[in-house]
Amino acid sequence: MVLAAVALGIAGWGVFMTIVTNQEKISSSVVKQIMRSVREDPQLKEELGEAIRPQPEWWLNGDPKIHGRVSNLTFIRFPLGTYLHTLFHGVN
């Protein structure tokens, strides 16, 4: 009984994390920029029509499933000393 409850809890957590990380991918600037570029491409509009959108999945309440990783470039390189000073002393 306890083992079944643990297995159900782990499975539920896995489903929750899948949905949450998919929502993060959907709302990322990378995916938005790709969809904007695809929608504005005149050749694709000619071939596919005006209503270009990702394929929805029923189990994600109509949201698309984004496979793979979406990586945003969100860091700025500083000299190591500046980084360590900011890390330990805050921003001045």
PyMOL commands that set and color helices and strands:
alter all, ss='L'
color gray80, all
select helices_A, chain A and resi 2-26+29-40+42-48+58-60+80-89
alter helices_A, ss='H'
color red, helices_A
deselect
rebuild
show_as cartoon
